[in-house]
Amino acid sequence: CGRLGMWVNEAAHEWHNPGKIDAELNLWHGAPKRWRQYWERNGHGPFGEQTYLVLPAKDVARAEDKPGPPTAELIEKIITEGGGNAQVLPQIPKLSQIGQLVQGQ
């Protein structure tokens, strides 16, 4: 890539196996191709043209060997990389506040 000064076609090298789900990592191996194709069809990412309010994670009881929920910062990054807008909230708002939060974007 560096010598040619351009990127290779990612579709030919894409990590893709639509029938494989890695239960331990909670990962579907068909996702990279699916989201690339979505972007090509729609001109924006899967979260494009939408605004999301990201709520703080509650303390969840889980086994020590299981990962916890993703952080609000990680969720925000996934949404913005997918073309959307995200606002991480410091606490869960009252229902009456949600409209004001969304309009304030």
Phi, psi and omega in degrees: 000313184296319181294323182277342180074023178208164179274151174282161176294116185293333182300325181287342184240013187287141175284111186206124172207092188298339181268358185256128174236124178269098185296326182294321180263357184054053187230128175262122186286352177272352186298315183304314181293317182300315182287328176296316179295322177301313181300316180296319181290321190255349178078006175205167181288176184296340180252010185302145175061026179226154177244136182236139172261121181261118182271153177293147180287141174277157173292122183246129176286127181208164178292149183298330183273002180256139178290152178277183178293156179295152179289159178299324180294321178293317178298318178300317180296318179298316181294314182291323176293333177273010174092004181261180175246137180229141174237115179277123182265141181287337179208163179289123182281163171287151182305323181292343181271343188298316179302318179295321180296316181292317180292336180283356182295000000 
